[in-house]
Amino acid sequence: MKTYIFLSSLNKKIKTDDYVKYILSKYYFMDFADIEIIRGQNGKPYIKNSDIKYSVSHKKDYIVAVFSHDEIGIDIEILTDKDYSGIVNRYFFEDERKYILTPTSELEKNKRFFEIWTKKEAYIKKYALNISYIKKIDSLKEDIKTFKMNDFIISVCS
């Protein structure tokens, strides 16, 4: 089965689980009422009695979801200009810090920061790890796909 990614603006009245059920009913032809979402280790969501795996991430009014038959994780961030030096020094490996700080453009530095951060978050979601594990992930050594869509940075760990 292919991996499918959905990005959408999220109506605040719609719960994340209902959004996931909607996608499953529309694209995977499952009956909305029969879909039961349960939580596993560290709150990772699963679809009861299904081999379809998924992951979701939110940022402001947007939600991104990814579906696969294999364990998967996704994270989304909005590309913004912020002081990330404390996070970089505390949670990132030396090679990640160099990767972020090498470009001369602040925009490129910000883009690289969010690339690394979303890779780490996607990895954590795939393996249902505790957030404290983020310091142990050297994202440049993992096969995690990252792409930019409008002002979003999205990473998928499959």
N, C-alpha and C positions, 0 to 999 in steps of 0.2 A: 504494500500500500504506500502511496505517496504521502508526503507530509504536507499539510495544508495550513496556511497562516491567514488569519482574518484580522484586519484592523478596522475599527469602527468607532464613531463617536457614540458614547454611551448615555442613554437616557437615564438620569439619576433614579427614576422610578423602577427601572428594570434591574433585578438582582443579577450578579455575575452568573450564578448557577442557571438562571433562566436563559441568559444569553447563550451559555454553552448548550443547554438543551435545545434551544432554537436552531443553532448551527447543526447539531446532531440530527435533528428531525428534518431539516431542509436538505442537507448535503449527504447524510449517511442513512436517510430514510428510516430513522428510528421513531417510535411513537413517543411524542413529547411527554405524555402522562406516565409512560412506563420507565422513563429514564430516572435512575436514582443515583445521586452523587454522594459519595461517602468520603471521609477524610482519613488518610493514613498517617504515617510517621511525619511529624512536624507540620501537620495540617495539609499535606499534599493531597489534592483532590483526585478521586478515581471514579470511574463509572462502574457501578455494580453490575456484575454479570456481563461484562463486555471486555473485549481485548483491545479496544481503542483507548489509547493514553492521550492525555492532553495537559496543557499548561496555559495559564493566563497571567497577564500582567496589566496593571492600570497606571495611567498617568493623567492627572487632571480629569478631563471628560472623555478620555479615550481608553479603549480596552483592546488588547491584542491577545489572540488565542492561537494555539498551534495544536494540531491533532496528528497522531501517528499510531502505528501498532507497536512501536518501541517506546521505552521511557524517553521523555523529552522535557526540556525546560526552555522558557522564554522570558525575556525581560525587555522593557521599553523605558526609555528616558527621553525627555525633551532636551534638545541641544540648547543650553543656556550658558551665559557667561557668569561663572561663579568662582569663588575661591575654593579650590579643591585641594590645596596643598596639605592640609591636615589629614585628609582622607588618604591621599597618595602616600604620605610618609608613614601612616599607621598601618594601612592594609595592603599595600602593593609591594611586590618584589622589586629588586633593583633593576632588572631588565624592563619591567613594566614602567617604572619611573623614568628611565632613560627614553623609552619609546614615547612617553607623553611629553617630556620636556625638550626633546630634540628639535621639533619644528620651531621656526621663528614666528610664525603666525599664531596669535592667541586663539583664533577660530579653530585652527588645526589642533592646537593643544587641547582645547575644550572637547573637540570631536573625539580625539584619542582617549581622553579621560573617560568619557561616557562609553566609548567602545569597550575599554577594559572593565569598567564597572558593570555594564550590562552582561558581559561575558561571565563574570564571576557570579552574578545573580542567577543567570540562566543555568549555570552549572549546579548551583545549590538547589534550584528547583527541580532539575532533572533527577538528582540523587536524593532528594528529600532530606537535605542536610540542615543543620542548625545554622543560623546566620553567622555565628561566631567562627564558623569554618572558613569564612571568606578570606581570611589572612593566609590560609594554606593553599589557595588556588593560584597557580601561576598561569594566568589565562593565555599567555603567549605560547605556552607549551601544550595547550589543549586545542582540539579541532572543533572550534566553536565559530559558527558563521555570524557575521555582523553586517548589517546594511543600514543605509540612511534612507528614510522615506519622509519627504518634506522636512520638518524640523525634528523628526524622531530618529533616535538611534535604537535599533532593535537587534538583539542577539538571540540566536537559537542554538541550544546545545542538544544534539541528537546522537 
